[in-house]
Amino acid sequence: MSETAIKKTMIIGEAIHKYPATEKVFLKHFGSGCFTCPNSKMEDIAFGSTMHGLDPDMIVKELNEAVGTNKTSDKISNSYSRREAL
């Protein structure tokens, strides 16, 4: 996976959907509300990071590390789809 697969301008929901391995990073820094928040489908990572008082570059770095070390699995992907449907 490319080191720059995820950028600050990527929408949070898109990142979670496209790269399920990022879920643990969002949970760690943004909390579980991120997965059900309607704004996650409109707000980018930079905005979300700022709203949580975090450095967007640090978050993007962790997200890209998660993508590089954890392969996408159907189980995780299906888990996100169920949450998305809620």
C-alpha positions in Angstrom: 0.0 0.0 0.0 1.3 3.4 -0.9 2.5 5.6 2.0 0.2 8.4 0.7 -2.9 6.3 0.2 -4.7 8.5 2.7 -4.6 12.3 2.5 -5.9 15.0 4.8 -8.5 15.9 2.2 -10.1 12.4 2.2 -13.6 12.2 3.6 -13.6 10.3 6.9 -16.3 7.9 5.9 -14.6 7.2 2.6 -11.3 6.4 4.4 -13.1 4.0 6.7 -15.0 2.3 3.9 -12.1 2.1 1.5 -9.5 1.2 4.2 -11.2 -0.7 7.0 -7.9 -1.0 8.8 -8.1 2.7 9.6 -11.1 2.0 11.9 -8.9 1.5 15.0 -7.1 4.8 14.4 -10.4 6.7 14.2 -11.7 4.9 17.2 -8.5 5.7 19.2 -8.5 9.5 18.4 -12.0 10.4 17.4 -14.1 7.9 19.5 -16.9 5.6 18.6 -19.2 8.4 17.6 -17.3 8.8 14.4 -18.8 5.7 13.0 -22.4 6.9 13.3 -21.9 10.6 12.9 -23.6 11.8 9.7 -20.8 14.4 9.2 -18.3 11.6 8.7 -19.7 11.4 5.1 -19.0 15.1 4.5 -16.0 16.1 6.6 -12.4 15.5 5.7 -9.8 14.1 7.9 -8.1 17.5 8.4 -11.4 19.0 9.6 -12.2 16.1 11.9 -8.7 16.2 13.4 -9.0 19.9 14.0 -12.4 19.5 15.7 -10.9 17.0 18.0 -7.9 19.2 18.8 -5.4 16.9 16.9 -2.7 17.4 14.4 -4.0 16.3 11.0 -0.6 15.3 9.8 -0.2 12.9 12.8 -3.6 11.4 12.2 -2.8 10.9 8.4 0.5 9.3 9.3 -1.2 6.8 11.7 -3.9 6.1 9.2 -1.4 5.3 6.4 0.6 3.1 8.8 -2.5 1.2 9.6 -3.2 0.7 6.0 0.3 -0.4 5.3 0.4 -3.0 8.1 -3.1 -4.4 8.1 -4.7 -5.9 5.0 -8.3 -5.3 4.2 -10.5 -8.2 5.1 -14.0 -9.0 4.1 -14.9 -9.5 7.7 -13.9 -6.0 8.7 -15.5 -4.6 5.5 -18.8 -6.3 6.2 -18.7 -5.0 9.8 -18.5 -1.5 8.5 -21.3 -2.1 6.1 -23.6 -3.2 8.9 -22.7 0.0 10.9 -23.2 2.2 7.9 -26.7 0.8 7.4 -27.7 1.9 11.0 
